[in-house]
């Protein structure tokens, strides 16, 4: 049931996951699913048990990247483009990881210091600051810059898979140009 639900989210998005549609996909009446899950929320909670698998897919997607020899700005662009690609290649995993699963941390401080996916943009920005390429300023330090990067690239990824999904355009070039402009802002 969970595998079929993941596949359904992959093809139809989270809003397309209903017990009726899931039952149809499995060849059973929706009422049969209620024997295992009393409602959609319980199904989503059970799906959260696969969170570690989803995190491993995400981590593995980035593990193969070779960022050596790149400037701080080039690393930001490369990782940003890879994030957008992850959303495109693994839409169900993206949806679960960034829109469905609850955070493990209870506070912003725990989130920033923890092992969440935020460690990726934070490490990239910190390296750029330490290399003297990115400039912090009062009220806009490493964490704020990393948050801005993550929010920016997440917005690009979500736009590609929602509002702009039916449009034909060279989104790879558009995304690259937007990320390069973002890097110039970090350098300013």
N, C-alpha and C positions, 0 to 999 in steps of 0.2 A: 504494500500500500504506500509506504514511504517513497520507494523508488518511483512508483507511478506518479505520486504527487510531485516529486522533484522534476520528472519529465514533463508533467503538465505545466509546472511553473516555467520550465525552460521554453516551452513552445507558446504558452498563452500568457505568461506573466502571473504575478501573484493574484491579481484580480480575477484571473480565469480559473483559479482553483476553487471549485465548489464540490461539495460531497456528491451532488448529482452528476456533474461532469466527470469526476473521478470514478464514480461507480460505473458510468458508461464506458470509460476507458478500460476498466478492469473486467467489464462484462458481467457486472452484478448490479443489483438494485442499490440505490444510495442508502437505504435503510440497513443493508447488511454491513456497511462501513461503521454505522453507529454502534455496532456490537464491540468494535475495537476502539473507536474514538467517539466520545459523546457529542463533539462539535468540531468545527474547523479550528478553533483555538487549541484544542487538545491535540489535533493532528499537527499543527504548527509546532507545538511544544515537543512532541515526539520527534519531529523533524530536527529540532534543535540538538537532539542526541547525536546527529551526524555532523555537528558543528566542527569537530576536530578534523573530520575528513575534508570538509569544505575549506578549512584553514590550510590544510596541507596542500590542497589543489592550488590555492592562492599562492602559498609560499613557493611551491614547486614551479609555478608559472614565472616567478621572478628569480628563482634560484639560478636559472641558466643564463642570466644576463651577465655580460662581461663589461663592466664599467671602467676598467683600468684604462688609463691614458686619456680619459675624457676630462674636460673641464667641469667645474661645478655646475655651470649652466647646461652643458650637454647632458650631464647625468640627470638633472631635473627633467629635461625634455624627454630623454629616453625612458625614464621610469614613468613619466606622465603618459606617454604614448602606450607603454606596456599596460598600464592600468586601464586605459580605454579599450585596448585590445582584449584584456581579460573580460571586461563587461560584454564585449561583442562575442567572444568565443565561448564563454561560460556564463550565459545570462542567468541561469537558475542559481548557480553558485554566487554570482554577484548579488542577485536579489536577496538571497538568504543571508549572506554575510553582511551586507551593508544596509539592508532595509527591513529584515525580519528578525534575525537573532538579536536577543537583548545583549547589552554590554555586560561584561563580567565585572567591570569596575563601577563603583557607586559615585565617585567624585571625579572632577576634571583632573585633579592632582594624581589620583590613582591611575586614571586613563593615560595621562602623559608619561608617567613613570613605569607603566606596566608593559606587558608583552603584546599589546594590541597592534593592529596594522598601522597605527599612528607612528610606530617606531621607524617605519620606512621613510616617510617624508621628513620626520624630525632628524634622522641621521644624515639625510642628504643636505638639509639646510644647515645643520650644525657644521658639517664638513665645509660647506661653502663659506660660512662665517669664519671658521678657523683658518681657511686658506686666504682670507682677506678679500674674497670676491663679493660676498653678500654683506650688506651693511645693515646692522641693527640700529634702531633708534629708540628713544624713550617710548615705551608703550607698544613697541613692535619688535620683540626679540625673536629668538629661535622658535619658540612654541607658537607664537602668533604667525610667523612666516610659514611654518610648516602647516599650520591649520589653514592658512590662506591657500597654499599650494594644493592641499588635499581637497578643500572645498571647490577650488577652481577646476581641478582635473575631474573630480566626481561630477560636477555639473556638466562638463563636456561629455562624459560617458553616459550620463542619464539622458541628456538631450539626444544623443545619437540613437539610443535604444527606445526613445519614447516619441517626442514631438517631431523629430527629424527623420525617423526611421524609413519613411516612404519616399523621401526626397533623394534625388540623384545629385551628388556633388562630390568633389574631391575632398572629402572630410579629413583624410589623412594630412593633406597639405594645410587645410584650415586649422586643424588641431595643432600641428607643428608650429604654424605661424603664431597662434594664440599663446602657446607655451613659451615660444621664444620671446614674445613681448612680455610675458609674465616674468621671465628670467631677467630681462632688462630692468624691470621695476625693482626686482630684488637687488640688483647691482647698483641702482641709483643711490 
